[in-house]
Structure formats: structure tokens, C-alpha cells
Amino acid sequence: SSAPSPPPPSPPPSPGSPPSPPAASPPPPSPPAASPPPPPPPSPSPPPPGPGPPLTCTTSCSVPEYRTLIAVAPSECPPNGMNFLPNCDSCELTYGDVCEGDRGVCGTDNSLDNCGAYDVYLITGNSTVPPPSAGPVPPPPSSAAPSPSPSAKPVLLPTVHPSDRPSTPPPPSLSPSPPPPAPPPPAPPPPPPPSASGAGGSNTCWRPIPEYDGKGMTYEMDHVAPFLRFATSATLTMTTMPDMALAPGPSYDYVAEADAVIANMATVDTAGELDEIRFFDGKLNVALGLIGTLLLGYGQSIEEIMLHSFGETSAVHDAGVAVWKNKLLNSRIRPTTVIHQLYPEDNLRLNDNMTVRGKHFQTIVRTMSHSEYPSGSAAVCAAIRDFVDALWPHLTLTMQGGEVSYSDAPFVILPNTLMANVPLTGAVNPAPGGLSAASIAERCGATRELGGMHFSQSVPAGRKLAAGMGAEAAATLLSLLGPREGGVRQALGGSAPCAADCCAAVVECNATA
């Protein structure tokens, strides 16, 4: 705009008039208006959304597991097989596994869709030890970490991750402070340690064991019958499913347990001990041995033998399903895997005074492809003992023309004199004096520890889980015979033949009657 016009000049004074006072000086110009403050710099844009905070939950497995998981970034999604991913609350999952957050289990988002149409999460922590409760924050550790003792051995412990621990909120400030900057997106979880994919490490869940065919081929196990974790009483044939809480998860000191396995195997140094381990490894040896004993030793008919075989097989089946269900719920690591990890380069003395490196350790007979706890052999042989004890008193047992009573203890059900070798399998009968039902159950479990297949708590747990199943199978079998007088032989026999005078009272008809 233009500058203001100067004021007009004052007229000259008229003669004789007093002089005019001087005109007031114009006011000083106003200072220029202050410039407006510069606009504040734009706030930094928030970081792109990350996979979200870790989630925590407790599984409903027979042994609760305290699990943490985090959504995977879309770039980290599995390349294929997402339609086969287990749900995030599945009991077989462990650290480093990926899972599908179906139905919102473990706090997952059912509509996350971070991997196409799937809600995929990574297990970043899995432990049977509950996270510690909130409490005072411990002092920071010393910067100088203590050096381990040269003689210390590695210890297998359940995994507890920092995300499991509750944080302590900061004390409130007396003066307002600016809000903290937005946190950076969480870093992707670390890759699973080598122990989670093979040797066990802090992960005590079952892991496949490599196998060799002796011809240069290597195989890796798959856990057998994983669907049996859903088995119920409807899956069984003659019994009801026992309570899985009878065999809760074991609490092992794995170093001490591994040392005990090695020491047990070192005591096996005779052919007879090896024969016994191999004999009880094959449950068919017991089944066929019992059939041969009933036929050759105690004068049973083919009908009685078939009835016995049907009932015994059902008892073994039901006990096997129950113990495999528990194995899948507990999922415990085998001694072979533990010893491979603890003593890979140590020279171990085993059976027959054989010395091998720990990384080449193998059990005396093949380790089955299912988890260590509880012992399936112990459960099955306990069911056989209970079945024989409940059924054989109802059988008509004869020896050398005379009847014998099963109550005469100890009653030999696998005599060595009749069968030094089991029919068909050819296995050596390991007991010079024969075997009773009780000794079969005892040695069947004990040989699993001598052979290196089990730790100390597994055999007692298998026996406890299957206790009574054999007797229940025998009771169901006898009920199929219906009302009867006498024993099984009388129930299986035909009707009594007609006596000579059974028709004497019949009136003959004639034409005039």
C-alpha cells in the first residue's frame, strides 16, 4: 500500500495576533507487527504395524504348558502346507513351530489373515513351568558373567522366555512430561535354536530319532498314530478309557536319568540277558507262548483257546490305545536323543563291554517311534497279567490227565520245558523255570530300562495307567457267554445229548385217537 500523505502546511500568522503554539509532533510510527511463529515440524509418521505383541496362554493338555506366541510377518509365512497347520493350542507344538490361530485359541485373532486366508503364529516360548508372579524387579546382573565350572554338565530345563515375565510399571511423574515416542515395531523372533529341531536342548518334547538300515540309508521317525490323542472309551473294544491323570507328566533330572540309562545297559553282559530283552520286546512272543501253553500244557480245546486269544488281544489293544493317548499328551523325549546331546564325544561303556561315542548311542533293541513316557510295554504286560488272573480260574485246566487249579501260586503260564523256543517267532524262552503272569508283567517292564528305552518313571506310570484293564476285558468276555453253570468249557459245549428215555412220555397218534 502507498505511504501516508504529509500534513498540509500551517497558514502564516496574522499581524498583531499572538504566535500559535508549535504543532504537536506526530506520534512515532508503530513498531512492525511480530511475525507469526513458524508452524511446528510435522510429526513423524507412525511406523508400519508390526506382528503385534506376544500372546500368552495356558494349554489344556494333561500337563499344562505355558505358551507364548506371536503373529508372523507376511514375508515369513510358510511357503506351503498351511492348510495342515495345527491349531495354536495343540499339545504337540513346541518352541519354533508355527500354528494356525483357528477359533481364536490362545488369544489369537481369527480374522488376522496375515498369510492369505490363514492366521499364522510362531511359538516363541513353551514351558511346563508357570511364569513367575509379579514382584520386585531383581537387580541387574553383573557385567562379568561367571565362567562355568569345567566339570559342569548341561542340564535340560523347560524353556522360559523373557516375554513370560511381567513387567513393573514406572513410578508416576510429578510433572507432566511429553508422551513417549511411538515404540519401534517389534523385532522378528529369533530363529529356533538347533536344540529345538533335533537334539532336544531345553526342549523336552519327543523328537524323531534317526535310524539306519545297515545298507547306507538313513531314515527319520514319524510319531505313530497321532490321532489317538483324541481316543475315548468308544475307541476301545472291551474296557473304558482310564483317567489320563493317572500318569501325569514326569519330572526328570535328565542328566541323572541319562547316566542311569548308561549304567543299566552296562550291566547287560550275558546272552541270557540279551535274550530276555529281545523276548519281551516282541509282545507276539507272549501271545503265541500262551496259546502254545494252553494247547500243549493244560489241555484246552480249540474253542477255549480262541476265546482266550480274543479276550487277551482285546485287553492288549485297549491298554495300548490308552498308553499311546497318554504318550501323545505328554510327548517326552527319548533317552537316545538326550544322550546324543549330553555326551556326543564321550566314550560310553554299554552292554557286552562295548564302548561307543555318545553321538552313536543306540538302544539294545529298536526304540519305537513314539514318546518315552509312559512305557507301552509296561502297560500292555500289566493288562495281560490282570486278564490271565481274572480268566484262568474259569478255565478247566488239566495236566497229565488230572485237573489243576490256577490258584496254586505261582502258576506257570509259560513253561520252559514245553517251549524252549516260542512257536512261529523262534524267540528263546528266557526263564529256565518258566514264567508266571506276575513275573511276565515285572520283567516285561524292567527289560525296557535295561535295554535303554526308558527313564525311571515311565515303567511305573505305564503299569498304573493300565491297572485293571485286563480284568475288565476278562469280565466283558465272560459276560458274552451268557448265563451259565460251571466254567468256560461247559458254556462253550453243546447241549447235552438226548437220553434214551427222553421220549418215553410221548403219546403216539393213531387214526382213531
VOFIVEX-175592 format. One record per residue (C-alpha): x, y, z; residue number from 1; residue in three letters. Coordinates in steps of 0.1 Angstrom, whole numbers, plus 2048, in hexadecimal, padded with zeros to 3 digits. Layout:
N
   u   v   w   i  aa
   X   Y   Z NUM Ala
...
END
This chain:
513
   u   v   w   i  aa
 800 800 800   1 Ser
 80B 825 7FB   2 Ser
 81B 83A 816   3 Ala
 805 853 82A   4 Pro
 803 877 81B   5 Ser
 816 892 82F   6 Pro
 801 8AB 843   7 Pro
 7F9 8CD 831   8 Pro
 80F 8EB 83C   9 Pro
 802 902 857  10 Ser
 7F5 925 84B  11 Pro
 80B 942 853  12 Pro
 801 956 873  13 Pro
 7EC 976 86E  14 Ser
 7FC 997 87A  15 Pro
 7F8 99F 89E  16 Gly
 7EC 97D 8A7  17 Ser
 7FF 968 8C0  18 Pro
 814 94E 8B1  19 Pro
 805 92C 8AF  20 Ser
 813 911 8C4  21 Pro
 829 8F9 8B2  22 Pro
 816 8DC 8A3  23 Ala
 819 8BB 8B5  24 Ala
 832 8A4 8A6  25 Ser
 822 885 896  26 Pro
 822 865 8AB  27 Pro
 83F 84E 8A4  28 Pro
 837 833 88B  29 Pro
 82A 812 89B  30 Ser
 843 7F6 89B  31 Pro
 83D 7DC 880  32 Pro
 826 7C0 88B  33 Ala
 838 7A1 898  34 Ala
 83B 786 87E  35 Ser
 825 767 885  36 Pro
 838 749 894  37 Pro
 844 730 87B  38 Pro
 82D 711 878  39 Pro
 839 6F4 88D  40 Pro
 84B 6D9 87A  41 Pro
 834 6BC 86E  42 Pro
 833 69F 886  43 Ser
 846 680 87A  44 Pro
 82F 667 86A  45 Ser
 828 649 87F  46 Pro
 83C 62A 877  47 Pro
 82B 610 863  48 Pro
 817 5F8 878  49 Pro
 82C 5DA 884  50 Gly
 820 5B7 88D  51 Pro
 812 5C3 8AE  52 Gly
 81B 5BC 8D2  53 Pro
 822 598 8DD  54 Pro
 804 585 8E9  55 Leu
 804 56E 907  56 Thr
 7ED 551 910  57 Cys
 7EC 531 924  58 Thr
 7E3 511 910  59 Thr
 7CA 4F7 91C  60 Ser
 7E2 4DA 917  61 Cys
 7E4 4BF 932  62 Ser
 803 4D2 93D  63 Val
 7FC 4F8 939  64 Pro
 814 50A 923  65 Glu
 81A 52F 926  66 Tyr
 81D 53C 902  67 Arg
 827 55C 8F2  68 Thr
 821 563 8CD  69 Leu
 823 580 8B4  70 Ile
 814 586 892  71 Ala
 82C 580 876  72 Val
 833 59C 85D  73 Ala
 823 596 83B  74 Pro
 846 592 82C  75 Ser
 84D 576 844  76 Glu
 82F 561 83C  77 Cys
 835 53C 835  78 Pro
 838 536 810  79 Pro
 81E 519 810  80 Asn
 80B 501 826  81 Gly
 7F8 51C 839  82 Met
 7D8 508 837  83 Asn
 7E9 4ED 84B  84 Phe
 7F6 504 867  85 Leu
 7EA 4F9 88A  86 Pro
 7D6 511 8A0  87 Asn
 7EA 526 8B8  88 Cys
 7DD 514 8D6  89 Asp
 7E8 4F2 8CA  90 Ser
 7FC 4DE 8E3  91 Cys
 817 4D2 8CA  92 Glu
 823 4F5 8C3  93 Leu
 844 501 8D0  94 Thr
 85C 51E 8CE  95 Tyr
 863 529 8AA  96 Gly
 843 518 89B  97 Asp
 829 52C 887  98 Val
 804 528 88D  99 Cys
 7E2 534 881 100 Glu
 7CE 54B 898 101 Gly
 7AD 53A 890 102 Asp
 78F 542 8A6 103 Arg
 7A4 55D 8B9 104 Gly
 7B6 544 8CE 105 Val
 7D2 551 8E5 106 Cys
 7C5 575 8DF 107 Gly
 7CC 573 8B9 108 Thr
 7B9 589 8A1 109 Asp
 7A3 573 88B 110 Asn
 7A1 58F 871 111 Ser
 7C6 597 86F 112 Leu
 7CB 587 84D 113 Asp
 7F0 590 84E 114 Asn
 7F8 572 837 115 Cys
 7DD 574 81D 116 Gly
 7BD 565 82C 117 Ala
 7D1 557 84A 118 Tyr
 7D9 565 86C 119 Asp
 7FC 558 871 120 Val
 810 55C 892 121 Tyr
 833 552 89D 122 Leu
 838 540 8BF 123 Ile
 853 555 8D1 124 Thr
 850 544 8F3 125 Gly
 843 523 900 126 Asn
 848 518 924 127 Ser
 839 501 93E 128 Thr
 846 519 958 129 Val
 82D 536 95F 130 Pro
 83A 559 95A 131 Pro
 844 56B 97A 132 Pro
 82B 581 98B 133 Ser
 82F 5A6 98B 134 Ala
 847 5B3 9A6 135 Gly
 865 5CA 9AC 136 Pro
 87C 5CE 98E 137 Val
 89C 5BB 995 138 Pro
 8BD 5CE 994 139 Pro
 8CE 5CE 973 140 Pro
 8E7 5B2 96E 141 Pro
 90C 5B9 971 142 Ser
 91D 5C2 951 143 Ser
 936 5A7 957 144 Ala
 924 586 952 145 Ala
 932 56A 968 146 Pro
 945 550 954 147 Ser
 936 52D 955 148 Pro
 948 513 968 149 Ser
 95C 4FC 952 150 Pro
 94B 4DE 960 151 Ser
 928 4EB 95E 152 Ala
 910 4D7 947 153 Lys
 8F5 4E7 932 154 Pro
 8D3 4E5 942 155 Val
 8B3 4E2 92E 156 Leu
 899 4FA 93C 157 Leu
 877 505 92F 158 Pro
 879 525 91A 159 Thr
 86F 545 92C 160 Val
 871 564 916 161 His
 874 589 921 162 Pro
 851 590 912 163 Ser
 843 579 92D 164 Asp
 84E 590 949 165 Arg
 837 5AD 953 166 Pro
 845 5D0 951 167 Ser
 845 5EA 96D 168 Thr
 835 60B 964 169 Pro
 84A 62A 969 170 Pro
 842 641 987 171 Pro
 82A 65E 97F 172 Pro
 83B 67F 976 173 Ser
 833 69F 98B 174 Leu
 835 6B6 96D 175 Ser
 825 6B0 94B 176 Pro
 83D 6A2 932 177 Ser
 839 69F 90D 178 Pro
 82B 67E 901 179 Pro
 846 664 8F9 180 Pro
 84E 65F 8D4 181 Pro
 83C 643 8C3 182 Ala
 84F 622 8C8 183 Pro
 860 613 8AA 184 Pro
 84F 5F5 89B 185 Pro
 859 5D5 8AE 186 Pro
 877 5C3 8A0 187 Ala
 86F 5A1 891 188 Pro
 874 584 8A9 189 Pro
 895 573 8A9 190 Pro
 898 554 894 191 Pro
 893 534 8A8 192 Pro
 8B3 527 8B8 193 Pro
 8C2 507 8AA 194 Pro
 8B6 4F5 8C9 195 Ser
 892 4FB 8BF 196 Ala
 896 4EA 89E 197 Ser
 8A9 4CB 8A8 198 Gly
 8BC 4C3 8C7 199 Ala
 8A4 4D0 8E1 200 Gly
 8B7 4EC 8F3 201 Gly
 89F 4FD 90B 202 Ser
 882 4ED 8F8 203 Asn
 878 4CC 908 204 Thr
 85C 4C3 8EF 205 Cys
 860 4A4 8DA 206 Trp
 876 4A7 8BC 207 Arg
 87C 48F 89F 208 Pro
 89A 478 8A2 209 Ile
 8AF 471 883 210 Pro
 8AF 44C 878 211 Glu
 8C6 439 861 212 Tyr
 8BF 41A 84C 213 Asp
 8E3 40D 84D 214 Gly
 8E5 412 827 215 Lys
 8ED 437 826 216 Gly
 8CA 445 829 217 Met
 8BF 45D 845 218 Thr
 89B 462 850 219 Tyr
 88A 479 869 220 Glu
 86D 46E 87D 221 Met
 849 47B 87D 222 Asp
 835 478 89D 223 His
 81D 45B 898 224 Val
 7F7 45F 89A 225 Ala
 7F5 484 8A3 226 Pro
 7CF 482 8A1 227 Phe
 7CE 46D 8C0 228 Leu
 7D1 48C 8D6 229 Arg
 7AC 490 8CF 230 Phe
 7A3 46C 8D8 231 Ala
 786 466 8F0 232 Thr
 775 448 8FF 233 Ser
 763 444 8DE 234 Ala
 785 43C 8CE 235 Thr
 78A 41E 8E5 236 Leu
 77C 3FC 8E1 237 Thr
 775 3ED 903 238 Met
 77F 407 91D 239 Thr
 77C 42C 926 240 Thr
 796 447 921 241 Met
 7AA 44C 941 242 Pro
 7AE 46F 950 243 Asp
 7CD 47F 93F 244 Met
 7D5 490 960 245 Ala
 7E1 46E 96D 246 Leu
 801 474 959 247 Ala
 809 499 95B 248 Pro
 827 4A7 94B 249 Gly
 848 49C 95A 250 Pro
 861 4B2 96C 251 Ser
 883 4A7 961 252 Tyr
 8A7 4B1 969 253 Asp
 8B2 4A8 946 254 Tyr
 8D7 4A7 94E 255 Val
 8D2 48E 96A 256 Ala
 8B8 47B 956 257 Glu
 8D0 478 938 258 Ala
 8EC 46C 94F 259 Asp
 8D5 452 95D 260 Ala
 8CB 445 93B 261 Val
 8F0 441 931 262 Ile
 8F7 42F 952 263 Ala
 8DA 418 94E 264 Asn
 8E5 40E 92B 265 Met
 908 408 937 266 Ala
 8FB 3EC 94E 267 Thr
 8EE 3D7 930 268 Val
 90B 3C0 927 269 Asp
 8FD 39D 923 270 Thr
 8EB 38C 906 271 Ala
 8CE 384 91E 272 Gly
 8C9 3A8 927 273 Glu
 8C9 3B2 902 274 Leu
 8B0 396 8FA 275 Asp
 898 3A3 916 276 Glu
 899 3C7 908 277 Ile
 892 3BA 8E5 278 Arg
 877 3A2 8F1 279 Phe
 862 3BD 902 280 Phe
 868 3D6 8E6 281 Asp
 851 3C0 8D1 282 Gly
 82E 3BE 8E1 283 Lys
 825 3A4 8C8 284 Leu
 83D 38D 8DA 285 Asn
 827 38F 8F9 286 Val
 807 38A 8E6 287 Ala
 813 36C 8D2 288 Leu
 823 35E 8F1 289 Gly
 802 35F 904 290 Leu
 7F0 34E 8E7 291 Ile
 80A 332 8E6 292 Gly
 809 32E 90C 293 Thr
 7E3 32B 90C 294 Leu
 7E3 311 8F0 295 Leu
 801 2FC 8F9 296 Leu
 804 301 91F 297 Gly
 7E1 305 92C 298 Tyr
 7CA 2F1 914 299 Gly
 7B5 30D 907 300 Gln
 79E 308 8E9 301 Ser
 7A0 31E 8CA 302 Ile
 781 330 8D4 303 Glu
 78F 339 8F6 304 Glu
 7B0 344 8E6 305 Ile
 79E 35A 8CD 306 Met
 789 36A 8E9 307 Leu
 7A8 371 8FD 308 His
 7BB 37F 8DF 309 Ser
 79D 397 8D7 310 Phe
 79C 3A4 8FB 311 Gly
 7C1 3A8 8FF 312 Glu
 7C5 3BA 8DE 313 Thr
 7A9 3D2 8E8 314 Ser
 7BA 3D9 909 315 Ala
 7DB 3E0 8F8 316 Val
 7CA 3F6 8DE 317 His
 7B8 40B 8F8 318 Asp
 7D6 40F 90E 319 Ala
 7EB 419 8F0 320 Gly
 7D2 433 8E5 321 Val
 7D0 442 908 322 Ala
 7F6 444 90C 323 Val
 7FC 453 8E9 324 Trp
 7E2 46D 8F1 325 Lys
 7F5 476 910 326 Asn
 816 476 8FD 327 Lys
 808 48F 8E4 328 Leu
 7FB 4A6 900 329 Leu
 81C 4A5 913 330 Asn
 834 4A3 8F5 331 Ser
 855 49D 907 332 Arg
 878 499 8F8 333 Ile
 889 477 8F5 334 Arg
 8AA 46E 906 335 Pro
 8BB 46A 8E4 336 Thr
 8B5 48F 8DC 337 Thr
 8C0 49B 8FE 338 Val
 8E1 487 8FE 339 Ile
 8E9 493 8DB 340 His
 8E7 4B6 8E7 341 Gln
 8F8 4B3 909 342 Leu
 915 49D 900 343 Tyr
 91B 49F 8DA 344 Pro
 941 49A 8DD 345 Glu
 943 485 8FD 346 Asp
 94C 460 8FC 347 Asn
 92F 44D 90C 348 Leu
 932 429 918 349 Arg
 912 416 910 350 Leu
 906 3F2 90E 351 Asn
 920 3D6 907 352 Asp
 93B 3EE 912 353 Asn
 936 401 8F1 354 Met
 943 425 8F0 355 Thr
 934 43E 8D8 356 Val
 934 464 8D4 357 Arg
 915 474 8E3 358 Gly
 90A 482 8C2 359 Lys
 908 45E 8B5 360 His
 8F4 450 8D3 361 Phe
 8D9 438 8CA 362 Gln
 8C2 423 8E0 363 Thr
 8C6 3FD 8E2 364 Ile
 8A6 3F8 8CE 365 Val
 895 411 8B7 366 Arg
 885 42F 8C8 367 Thr
 862 432 8BD 368 Met
 856 452 8AB 369 Ser
 842 460 8C7 370 His
 84A 475 8E6 371 Ser
 85C 467 905 372 Glu
 841 46C 920 373 Tyr
 82F 456 92B 374 Pro
 83C 434 921 375 Ser
 825 422 909 376 Gly
 835 400 910 377 Ser
 82F 404 935 378 Ala
 80B 40D 92F 379 Ala
 804 3F1 917 380 Val
 814 3D6 92D 381 Cys
 801 3E2 94B 382 Ala
 7E1 3DE 938 383 Ala
 7EC 3BA 92E 384 Ile
 7F3 3B2 953 385 Arg
 7D1 3BF 95E 386 Asp
 7BF 3AD 942 387 Phe
 7CF 38B 949 388 Val
 7C9 38F 96F 389 Asp
 7A4 397 968 390 Ala
 79C 37D 94D 391 Leu
 7B1 35E 954 392 Trp
 79F 354 974 393 Pro
 780 34F 95E 394 His
 793 337 946 395 Leu
 794 312 94A 396 Thr
 7BA 30C 94C 397 Leu
 7C7 2E9 94B 398 Thr
 7EA 2DA 94C 399 Met
 7F3 2B6 947 400 Gln
 7CE 2AC 94A 401 Gly
 7C7 2BE 96A 402 Gly
 7B7 2E0 970 403 Glu
 7CD 2FC 97E 404 Val
 7C2 31C 98F 405 Ser
 7CF 33F 984 406 Tyr
 7CE 34A 9A8 407 Ser
 7ED 335 9AE 408 Asp
 807 350 9AF 409 Ala
 81E 357 99E 410 Pro
 80C 348 980 411 Phe
 822 345 962 412 Val
 812 352 942 413 Ile
 831 350 92C 414 Leu
 844 330 935 415 Pro
 867 32C 927 416 Asn
 866 306 926 417 Thr
 84A 306 90C 418 Leu
 857 323 8F7 419 Met
 87B 32C 8F9 420 Ala
 873 341 8DA 421 Asn
 853 352 8D2 422 Val
 83F 343 8B5 423 Pro
 841 357 894 424 Leu
 858 373 8A1 425 Thr
 873 35C 8AE 426 Gly
 87B 374 8CB 427 Ala
 88E 364 8E8 428 Val
 879 35F 907 429 Asn
 890 372 920 430 Pro
 884 362 941 431 Ala
 892 33F 949 432 Pro
 876 339 961 433 Gly
 85A 349 94C 434 Gly
 847 369 952 435 Leu
 828 371 966 436 Ser
 810 38D 95E 437 Ala
 820 3A3 979 438 Ala
 844 39D 96D 439 Ser
 83A 3A5 949 440 Ile
 82D 3C7 954 441 Ala
 84B 3CE 969 442 Glu
 866 3C3 950 443 Arg
 854 3D2 933 444 Cys
 858 3F5 942 445 Gly
 87A 3F0 952 446 Ala
 88A 3E5 931 447 Thr
 880 406 920 448 Arg
 896 418 939 449 Glu
 8B3 400 934 450 Leu
 8B0 404 90F 451 Gly
 8B3 42A 911 452 Gly
 891 432 904 453 Met
 883 443 923 454 His
 88A 45A 941 455 Phe
 881 450 964 456 Ser
 85E 45E 967 457 Gln
 850 450 947 458 Ser
 84B 42B 950 459 Val
 839 431 971 460 Pro
 822 44B 95F 461 Ala
 819 432 944 462 Gly
 810 417 95D 463 Arg
 7FB 430 971 464 Lys
 7E9 43D 952 465 Leu
 7DE 41A 946 466 Ala
 7D6 40B 969 467 Ala
 7B5 3F8 968 468 Gly
 7B0 3FA 942 469 Met
 7B9 3D5 93D 470 Gly
 7A0 3CB 959 471 Ala
 785 3E0 949 472 Glu
 78B 3D0 927 473 Ala
 788 3AD 937 474 Ala
 767 3B7 948 475 Ala
 759 3C3 927 476 Thr
 765 3A4 915 477 Leu
 754 38D 92F 478 Leu
 734 3A1 92C 479 Ser
 732 399 907 480 Leu
 72D 374 911 481 Leu
 70C 37C 921 482 Gly
 6FD 36B 93F 483 Pro
 70F 34B 946 484 Arg
 715 330 95F 485 Glu
 739 325 963 486 Gly
 758 333 951 487 Gly
 760 33E 92F 488 Val
 762 31B 921 489 Arg
 73E 314 92B 490 Gln
 732 335 91C 491 Ala
 744 32E 8FB 492 Leu
 737 30A 8F9 493 Gly
 718 2FF 8E7 494 Gly
 6F7 2F4 8F7 495 Ser
 6F7 2D3 909 496 Ala
 6EE 2B6 8F2 497 Pro
 6CB 2A8 8F5 498 Cys
 6C9 28C 90E 499 Ala
 6BA 26A 904 500 Ala
 69A 270 916 501 Asp
 694 295 90D 502 Cys
 677 28C 8F5 503 Cys
 667 272 90B 504 Ala
 64A 288 915 505 Ala
 640 292 8F2 506 Val
 61D 285 8E8 507 Val
 61D 276 8C5 508 Glu
 602 282 8AF 509 Cys
 5EB 26A 89C 510 Asn
 5CE 26B 885 511 Ala
 5B3 267 8A0 512 Thr
 5C1 27E 8BA 513 Ala
END
